[in-house]
Amino acid sequence: MGEQPIFSTRAHVFQIDPNTKKNWVPTSKHAVTVSYFYDSTRNVYRIISLDGSKAIINSTITPNMTFTKTSQKFGQWADSRANTVYGLGFSSEHHLTKESAGGDLQSPLTPESINGTDDERTHEVTQNSEPRAEPTQNALPFSHSSAISKHWEAELATLKGNNAKLTAALLESTANVKQWKQQLAAYQEEAERLHKRVTELECVSSQANAVHTHKAELNQTIQELEETLKKKEEEIEKLKQEIDNARELQEQRDSLTQKLQEVEIRNKDLEGQLSDLEQRLEKSQNEQEAFRNNLKTLLEILDGKIFELTELRDNLAKLLECS
């Protein structure tokens, strides 16, 4: 089934300053929704938060992570894959307690490694509010597709139950139709026999009065049989309509089954795209780290060359003074 949502909460999202490793940098201007997902196939938990269409948290939880409470309304954890430390600021201690009870995330930072109190941290983040962009924007359509798949599965389960009931009713109705047809044939034979009997009685003049009375009774019986026959025909038409409805429901079930298969294929494609994006993100982070290291090396070489040129200039100046 892929990832399934567990619960959501709202909080202010921060990331540790990559330069100072001390100050917090806000990644959103206001409180945003923080959602928690569980992938039963891979037995993996993930925390996702979006600010508009931008993913500001996309953290896969590993066994060595711990969510650390650093104050009554603030908690943090470190994500080595994202090469950052995330912080969540809540509106009350109750929300933070619920958050810290739901996961096991280990942060390398202790409360003492964060400069200042909560008020001082708030002052620092307001002066350095440049958000850090993350390219993982496919988390939202993935979760949305999972919700669509779950909806269609519920619809399919309901239709299967209805189809089973209609199938049983159809079998019972078919058996009743056969019985009613047999009764109808018997009634028709009885009516023909009674008509013949009336004709025979009418031919006997000596029994005219008795025949008249018997004829009236027979006519009444025939009328009753005709009314019964009419009711049975109406019931047969009703059963035919129910059979047609059952066929339509079967067609709807087949259509929903096909849509569910298409959604499952779409989910697999999205899982592949998400895995590819995660690999590209990790590769991009490695390339950026290598670029920073190369730039640092070049700066060190440049500083050495500047120092040598400065020393050479001083020596030339001294020679000019001596001459």
C-alpha atoms as one frame of an Amber mdcrd trajectory, in Angstrom:
protein
   0.000   0.000   0.000   3.038   2.360   0.302   3.161   5.249   2.741   0.140
   5.877   4.948  -0.452   9.073   7.037  -0.297   8.570  10.830  -1.109  12.038
  12.200  -0.414  15.729  11.573   0.305  18.769  13.742   1.193  22.430  13.245
   4.498  23.991  14.260   7.092  26.603  13.316   9.920  24.869  11.415  13.600
  25.827  11.851  16.960  24.557  10.577  20.314  25.040  12.225  22.541  27.663
  10.615  25.004  25.640   8.447  27.747  28.200   9.070  27.591  28.781  12.816
  25.977  25.449  13.786  24.441  27.385  16.671  21.746  29.803  15.559  18.344
  28.708  14.219  17.100  29.805  10.776  13.291  29.788  10.186  12.182  27.938
   7.041   8.632  29.347   7.050   7.075  32.690   7.952   4.267  31.077   9.960
   3.244  27.759  11.488   2.873  24.980   8.896   1.493  21.445   8.907   3.979
  18.724   9.892   2.804  15.238   8.798   4.018  11.793   9.799   3.911   8.818
   7.399   4.607   5.086   7.761   5.615   2.784   4.898   4.522  -0.730   5.940
   6.283  -2.269   2.939   9.723  -0.910   3.888   8.958  -0.468   7.623  10.110
   3.167   7.412   8.785   6.330   9.096   9.057   9.750   7.443   8.347  13.364
   8.514   7.184  15.761   5.782   6.267  19.458   5.932   5.315  21.698   3.019
   5.265  25.503   2.780   3.108  26.002  -0.291   4.652  23.693  -2.904   8.114
  23.658  -1.254   9.171  20.788   1.006  10.869  22.288   4.062  11.105  18.926
   5.889  11.631  15.550   4.220  13.294  13.473   6.926  13.455   9.672   6.893
  13.659   8.384  10.472  16.526   6.001  11.360  17.000   4.045  14.619  19.809
   6.350  15.820  17.656   9.504  15.816  16.094  11.024  18.949  13.696  13.939
  19.323  15.195  16.149  22.059  13.143  18.662  24.053  15.241  21.774  24.665
  12.463  23.841  26.271   8.743  23.641  27.097   7.707  24.463  23.511  10.749
  23.579  21.405  12.272  20.285  20.221  14.952  19.249  17.714  16.537  16.298
  15.907  19.495  15.787  13.575  19.201  14.289  10.075  22.579  13.165   8.751
  21.207  12.447   5.266  19.949  16.027   4.958  23.133  17.274   6.689  21.131
  19.535   9.003  19.372  19.786  12.349  15.610  20.417  12.348  13.760  22.322
  15.091  10.015  22.529  15.783   8.398  25.304  17.825   4.919  24.525  19.176
   2.144  26.735  20.513   1.901  24.759  23.758   3.784  22.197  25.800   0.956
  19.684  25.149   1.733  19.577  21.397   5.449  19.155  22.095   4.774  16.305
  24.538   2.640  14.531  21.893   5.414  15.040  19.318   8.215  13.738  21.531
   6.150  10.697  22.522   5.547   9.646  18.917   9.111   9.074  17.642  12.687
   8.174  18.586  14.952  10.713  16.908  18.537  11.266  18.226  20.049  14.757
  17.919  23.784  15.361  18.415  23.000  18.817  19.817  22.381  19.295  23.524
  20.366  22.207  24.910  23.630  23.938  25.836  24.800  23.918  22.202  21.999
  26.335  21.251  22.970  29.923  22.130  20.639  31.823  24.436  17.108  31.304
  25.708  13.899  30.814  23.697  13.395  34.591  23.508  16.962  35.141  22.310
  16.575  32.401  19.693  13.401  34.079  18.465  15.305  37.373  18.101  18.065
  35.654  16.146  15.793  33.839  13.713  13.866  37.001  12.893  17.120  38.649
  11.713  18.171  35.707   9.562  14.980  34.508   7.919  16.243  33.325   4.527
  14.598  29.909   3.949  16.575  26.959   2.703  15.030  25.460  -0.422  14.570
  21.726  -0.819  13.911  20.126  -4.215  11.769  17.279  -2.933   8.342  18.419
  -4.108   6.873  15.013  -4.998   5.841  14.114  -1.436   2.451  15.831  -1.760
   1.226  14.081  -4.974   2.478  10.785  -3.569   0.419  11.065  -0.408  -2.531
  12.351  -2.460  -2.359   9.291  -4.747  -2.254   7.041  -1.690  -5.451   8.715
  -0.396  -7.137   8.186  -3.804  -6.098   4.515  -3.787  -7.516   4.052  -0.292
 -10.811   5.694  -1.362 -11.212   3.427  -4.400 -10.443   0.335  -2.296 -13.210
   1.293   0.145 -15.612   1.842  -2.777 -14.639  -1.539  -4.253 -15.166  -3.324
  -0.926 -18.653  -1.777  -0.627 -19.554  -2.814  -4.178 -18.301  -6.355  -3.538
 -20.607  -6.611  -0.506 -23.571  -5.255  -2.468 -22.798  -7.571  -5.382 -22.746
 -10.613  -3.077 -26.159  -9.659  -1.654 -27.621  -9.061  -5.126 -26.205 -12.362
  -6.399 -27.900 -14.235  -3.540 -31.149 -12.363  -4.170 -30.865 -13.105  -7.897
 -30.444 -16.846  -7.295 -33.440 -16.851  -4.956 -35.497 -14.838  -7.437 -34.584
 -17.194 -10.294 -35.784 -20.167  -8.253 -39.029 -18.307  -7.443 -39.574 -17.468
 -11.110 -39.299 -21.137 -12.054 -41.810 -22.053  -9.316 -44.199 -19.305 -10.398
 -43.999 -20.419 -14.029 -44.942 -23.947 -12.976 -47.855 -22.589 -10.917 -48.924
 -20.406 -13.859 -48.942 -23.407 -16.190 -51.032 -25.348 -13.639 -53.459 -22.410
 -13.351 -53.784 -22.216 -17.134 -54.485 -25.964 -17.348 -57.062 -25.624 -14.560
 -58.713 -22.696 -16.357 -58.938 -24.648 -19.612 -60.387 -27.614 -17.774 -62.968
 -25.387 -16.085 -63.931 -23.788 -19.392 -64.459 -27.249 -20.878 -66.491 -28.209
 -17.861 -68.685 -25.122 -18.237 -69.294 -26.016 -21.882 -70.259 -29.558 -20.943
 -72.613 -28.327 -18.222 -74.249 -25.819 -20.546 -75.051 -28.713 -22.917 -77.033
 -30.479 -20.252 -80.381 -28.656 -20.200 -81.746 -30.689 -17.305 -79.063 -29.222
 -15.073 -79.331 -25.652 -16.340 -79.772 -23.999 -12.956 -76.971 -25.964 -11.357
 -74.754 -25.231 -14.349 -75.550 -21.516 -14.099 -74.590 -21.449 -10.446 -71.526
 -23.569 -11.091 -70.624 -21.349 -14.046 -70.754 -18.229 -11.861 -68.478 -19.905
  -9.345 -66.135 -21.000 -12.078 -66.064 -17.522 -13.604 -65.183 -16.074 -10.179
 -62.440 -18.669  -9.778 -61.125 -17.846 -13.242 -61.131 -14.113 -12.389 -59.196
 -14.799  -9.202 -56.707 -16.923 -11.122 -56.268 -14.164 -13.695 -55.594 -11.589
 -10.947 -53.063 -13.953  -9.360 -51.439 -14.438 -12.751 -51.221 -10.657 -13.237
 -49.500 -10.229  -9.856 -47.024 -12.970 -10.689 -46.223 -11.298 -14.001 -45.593
  -7.984 -12.188 -43.255  -9.748  -9.759 -41.400 -11.326 -12.693 -40.918  -7.876
 -14.290 -39.623  -6.523 -10.974 -37.133  -9.382 -10.732 -35.964  -8.725 -14.285
 -35.313  -5.080 -13.338 -33.325  -6.194 -10.273 -31.258  -8.472 -12.511 -30.496
  -5.541 -14.823 -29.444  -3.433 -11.813 -27.168  -6.232 -10.651 -25.492  -6.303
 -14.058 -24.937  -2.529 -13.937 -23.345  -2.853 -10.484 -21.090  -5.597 -11.823
 -19.966  -3.294 -14.631 -19.278  -0.512 -12.083 -17.224  -2.919  -9.969 -15.148
  -3.924 -13.002 -14.576  -0.247 -13.828 -13.489   0.534 -10.254 -11.164  -2.462
 -10.264  -9.485  -1.149 -13.414  -9.141   2.340 -11.881  -7.614   0.840  -8.747
  -5.049  -1.020 -10.840  -4.202   2.230 -12.653  -3.775   4.044  -9.320  -1.484
   1.272  -8.029   0.658   1.556 -11.170   0.773   5.346 -10.677   1.841   4.861
  -7.063   4.707   2.597  -8.153   5.828   5.214 -10.681   5.724   7.929  -8.009
   7.728   5.749  -5.626  10.382   5.348  -8.308  10.418   9.109  -8.969  10.698
   9.848  -5.237  13.589   7.405  -4.854  15.325   8.980  -7.866  14.863  12.478
  -6.414  16.300  11.378  -3.083  19.341   9.926  -4.844  19.765  13.125  -6.882
  19.472  15.225  -3.729  22.113  13.166  -1.963  24.387  13.369  -5.013  23.869
  17.157  -5.212  24.731  17.536  -1.538  27.913  15.493  -2.002  28.893  17.606
  -5.010  28.279  20.825  -3.042  30.402  19.537  -0.177  33.221  18.639  -2.583
  32.958  22.103  -4.180  33.196  23.767  -0.778  36.293  21.709   0.055  37.947
  22.595  -3.268  37.101  26.269  -2.790  38.557  26.197   0.716  41.763  24.628
  -0.624  42.034  27.280  -3.346  41.563  30.024  -0.767  44.340  28.578   1.363
  46.673  28.436  -1.666  45.705  32.003  -2.597  46.434  33.209   0.935  49.864
  31.538   0.726  50.622  33.205  -2.601  49.522  36.606  -1.278  51.748  36.150
   1.732  54.731  35.242  -0.505  54.106  38.275  -2.730  53.885  40.535   0.306
  57.159  39.148   1.655  58.814  39.587  -1.754  57.636  43.223  -1.904  59.024
  43.924   1.527  62.392  42.445   0.529  62.517  44.541  -2.651  61.688  47.654
  -0.652  64.523  46.920   1.729  66.954  46.493  -1.180  65.904  49.843  -2.604
  66.492  51.500   0.745  69.965  49.939   1.090  71.032  51.026  -2.397
